């Protein structure tokens, strides 16, 4: 009996752990494809899992951070979903690449249009973002998930550093240190140019060398021919003298 009770308790504990761990990892998230560096551009996936066993997700809204407006936000088309992009006027215009930006995207919404996220499934919605702020370590994207049974889940609780994870945490995009893309590109271009010059010099050297070798060979051949012709002349003269003497 004791063994049975222990086994039953262990099974219940294990199930509880799986349930809680599943709930902890089943929230909406934002994951970069590659690196999301400060001051640069990035492509991120808005990952939306379905937490319900008896309903499907039919709408996803992502609110972009107002404290760090992004001048460029472009969604990638997703089959079976209609996407809308909302913009708002900025209190303080942004200057990007020498141009004044007076409005920015504040919300992106995907609505099912023949598609859905069924139980036990997830869907990714790619976004191109930038330029990312240089004065922040992360961006918080508050999300709203709607199911076909009219249930709405608000993933809007901002995580606190060192604290416990909220029950409905907002998606967070971690930013890495600023890269040196422009200098890197310039370096790459310079290296390519140097390689091209080196290749050109090599070709010229090879041509000059080939030309010199050809000239040397020609001179040698002509020299040999001259020697043979001279020898033939001498031999002819000797034979002619002998004939006269005879």
Phi, psi and omega in degrees: 000315180298319179298317180296317180295319179297317180298317180295318179295320180296318179297317180296318179297317179297318178297319180297318179298316179297319180296314182290321179293322177298317179296324183293328184259003187259027180259166179294136181223166177236118184237127180284148171269096185094233186246141174245088186267146178301134179082354182251193178247153181210154171253126181238153175253124171276106185266121185238105175271157176262119183269353187257148178267345186233020180208159179243147177281130183234358180204138178224128178241133177240121178263125182277151185295123181288331182286344177226074183296144181249127184283336181235115177224113182231117178279146173270135180302139177237123183301133179088004181225139175259135183243138175233144181239123179256135178241157178221154177291143180267139176294324178233116182301149176260150174247114182233121180054039177080006181244146178275123178254118185258352177217156182216158178290130180249339182205141173236131184235130174251126180240134182302130178224065185104345178249177177189166174249105185279171177305136180076013181237166172219162180224144176249137180240104184285142176226138171260125186233149172160174344291142181287148182297149178265348184251028180218150178263345180201161175236137180254125180247109179281133186237151176231125183247127182243134179259163182286354173264016177077002177288139180237128178246126183257108177268079189231001182278119181283131179291147178252129182299127180086353180261177179286154179292133179298163179292324178230073186291145175282146177298139182234132176253115178280135180256137178268172181299150181300137179270184180237051188300316185294314179295322179298317179296319179297318179299318179297317179297317180297318180298319179297319179296316178300318179298319180296317179297315180300318179297320180295317178298318179300318180296318180296316179299318180296320180294315179298318180297317180297320180295318179296316179299319180296318180296316179299316181297318180297316180298318180297316180299314180297323179297315179297317179298319179298318179298316180297318179296318179298316180298320179296321179295316179298315180299320180296319180296318179297315180296320181295321180296319179297320182295318181295319180295322179292000000 
